[in-house]
Amino acid sequence: MKQSKNDKKISENENIASSGKVNEGYNPVNTSDGDGRLIVAPCNTLEFKAPIKWLKLAWKDIKAAPKVSMAWGFIIALASLVVALLAFKLGKFALLA
């Protein structure tokens, strides 16, 4: 039985994904139907300590520019509150549309 182009692309992507060779000049392949659905999305592996590093870098940023950091924190908190209130008022699935 002959493989279709789409089956070959899926097979190639599964091999790439299982080999761990992601982001080494790899471009995700779209389906041959032209619908733009992504078959395999590339991703990087992270170290276990990466979140701690991010928190240290964030703390450095806060110390370097406290007013800007507090302003962004306030904006994000306010936006979160607005979304939560809208979800509560309109119903839990209203914001999904």
Contacts in CASP RR format, 6 or more apart in sequence:
PFRMAT RR
TARGET T0000
AUTHOR 0000-0000-0000
METHOD contacts of the structure
MODEL  1
MKQSKNDKKISENENIASSGKVNEGYNPVNTSDGDGRLIVAPCNTLEFKA
PIKWLKLAWKDIKAAPKVSMAWGFIIALASLVVALLAFKLGKFALLA
3 11 0 8 1.000
4 32 0 8 1.000
5 32 0 8 1.000
6 31 0 8 1.000
6 32 0 8 1.000
6 33 0 8 1.000
9 29 0 8 1.000
9 31 0 8 1.000
9 32 0 8 1.000
9 39 0 8 1.000
10 39 0 8 1.000
12 29 0 8 1.000
13 28 0 8 1.000
13 29 0 8 1.000
13 39 0 8 1.000
13 40 0 8 1.000
14 40 0 8 1.000
16 22 0 8 1.000
16 26 0 8 1.000
16 40 0 8 1.000
17 40 0 8 1.000
20 45 0 8 1.000
22 42 0 8 1.000
22 43 0 8 1.000
22 44 0 8 1.000
23 42 0 8 1.000
23 43 0 8 1.000
23 44 0 8 1.000
26 42 0 8 1.000
28 38 0 8 1.000
28 39 0 8 1.000
28 40 0 8 1.000
28 41 0 8 1.000
28 42 0 8 1.000
29 39 0 8 1.000
29 40 0 8 1.000
30 36 0 8 1.000
30 37 0 8 1.000
30 38 0 8 1.000
30 39 0 8 1.000
31 37 0 8 1.000
31 39 0 8 1.000
47 53 0 8 1.000
61 69 0 8 1.000
62 69 0 8 1.000
83 95 0 8 1.000
86 94 0 8 1.000
86 95 0 8 1.000
87 94 0 8 1.000
87 95 0 8 1.000
END
